[in-house]
Amino acid sequence: MTVFPEVLARAGRPARPLGVPPLHLLAGEPRHGVTRVAGELARATGAPTSTELTLRGRPEAVHLHVTDRVLARRPAQAAELVERLARRTRLTLTAHDVPQPSDGRAFAERRVAYERMLSAAHAWVTSSEHERRLVAEHCDTSPGAVIPLPLILPDVQPPARTVVAGPTIGLFGHVYPGKGHREAGEAAAGLRERGRTVTVLVIGGPGPATSRRSPACGRTPAPSGCPWW
């Protein structure tokens, strides 16, 4: 098994074969989407997993799905953790929630942290071309590549059901300030004023840190005449 051979070739690094799949570190709260997809991908590929960030036994290679909010309270702390891991093993990363100007005041700190994390890694990928372009635009680091998230289907398919009918704006994942829920509601209300009915469908609740700050955080009032689910 090789680790991201096309990424390593672009970065000028060797893609030597591994005897076993890399250890997949499952960091963060188990309900978080990044942690869940890391575990699902590890199971689908038969890779060993661990939640021990101390890397007991010093595995030859480790893969980590990384977002600063999962790893630590501050982006700089997340970068320090990744740099420690990279000094102990051949570390590869899948970068999620990459920094972008819409992060607001957090953008500058997150940009520096991601630059440090990706520069420390042996190789890195994102799950979309959009995210890869954001990294290339805002972070000074080695080139990465794109490996789209696979659709992992359960063995038994649940019966199909209609959640909401008609044109719908969907928002997925944790609810937190600045993610775009208010903007989605305002856009739907604007369409309604033009005679088009649009529903805003929110799948997900406040993240652990968000709900600690305020029990009501994330419950954005629906714009007038705009249905929310």
Long-range contacts (C-beta under 8 A, 24 or more apart in sequence): 3-61, 3-63, 3-90, 3-92, 3-122, 3-123, 4-92, 4-123, 4-124, 4-125, 4-145, 4-147, 6-145, 7-123, 7-124, 7-125, 7-143, 7-144, 7-145, 8-122, 8-123, 10-142, 10-143, 10-145, 11-123, 11-142, 11-143, 13-122, 13-123, 18-60, 18-61, 19-60, 20-48, 20-60, 21-45, 21-46, 21-47, 21-48, 22-47, 22-59, 22-60, 22-61, 22-62, 22-63, 22-90, 22-92, 23-47, 23-48, 23-49, 23-50, 23-59, 23-61, 23-62, 23-63, 24-48, 24-49, 24-50, 24-62, 24-63, 24-64, 25-49, 25-50, 25-51, 25-53, 25-62, 25-63, 25-64, 25-85, 26-50, 26-51, 27-51, 27-53, 27-64, 27-65, 27-66, 27-70, 27-71, 28-70, 28-71, 29-70, 29-208, 32-70, 32-174, 32-207, 33-173, 33-174, 34-65, 34-66, 34-67, 34-70, 34-96, 34-97, 35-65, 35-70, 37-65, 37-149, 38-64, 38-65, 38-94, 40-152, 41-65, 41-150, 41-152, 44-150, 44-152, 53-81, 53-85, 55-85, 55-88, 55-89, 58-88, 58-89, 59-89, 60-89, 60-90, 61-89, 61-90, 61-91, 61-92, 62-89, 62-90, 62-91, 62-92, 63-91, 63-92, 63-93, 63-94, 64-91, 64-92, 64-93, 64-94, 65-93, 65-94, 65-96, 66-93, 66-94, 66-95, 66-96, 66-117, 67-95, 67-96, 67-97, 68-97, 68-110, 68-113, 68-114, 68-117, 69-97, 69-207, 69-209, 73-209, 74-109, 75-106, 75-109, 75-110, 75-112, 75-113, 75-114, 76-109, 76-112, 76-113, 78-113, 78-117, 79-112, 79-113, 79-114, 79-116, 79-117, 79-120, 82-116, 82-117, 82-120, 82-121, 83-116, 83-117, 83-120, 86-120, 86-121, 86-122, 87-120, 90-122, 91-120, 91-121, 91-122, 92-121, 92-122, 92-123, 92-124, 92-125, 93-117, 93-118, 93-121, 93-123, 93-124, 93-125, 94-124, 94-125, 94-126, 94-127, 94-147, 95-124, 95-125, 95-126, 95-131, 95-135, 95-144, 96-126, 96-127, 96-131, 98-126, 98-131, 98-134, 98-135, 99-134, 99-138, 99-139, 100-134, 100-138, 102-178, 103-178, 104-178, 111-138, 111-139, 114-138, 114-139, 114-141, 115-139, 115-140, 115-141, 118-142, 118-144, 163-201, 163-229, 164-199, 164-201, 164-229, 166-197, 166-198, 166-199, 167-191, 167-196, 167-197, 167-198, 167-199, 168-198, 168-199, 168-200, 168-201, 169-198, 169-199, 169-200, 169-201, 170-201, 170-202, 170-203, 171-200, 171-201, 171-202, 171-203, 171-204, 172-203, 172-204, 173-203, 173-204, 174-204, 174-205, 174-206, 174-207, 174-210, 175-202, 175-204, 175-205, 175-206, 175-207, 175-210, 175-217, 175-218, 176-206, 176-207, 176-209, 176-210, 176-217, 176-218, 177-210, 177-217, 177-218, 181-218, 181-220, 182-220, 185-220, 185-222, 185-223, 185-226, 185-228, 186-223, 188-223, 188-226, 189-223, 189-224, 189-225, 189-226, 192-225, 192-226, 197-227, 198-226, 199-226, 199-227, 199-228, 199-229, 200-226, 200-227, 200-228, 200-229, 201-229, 202-228, 202-229
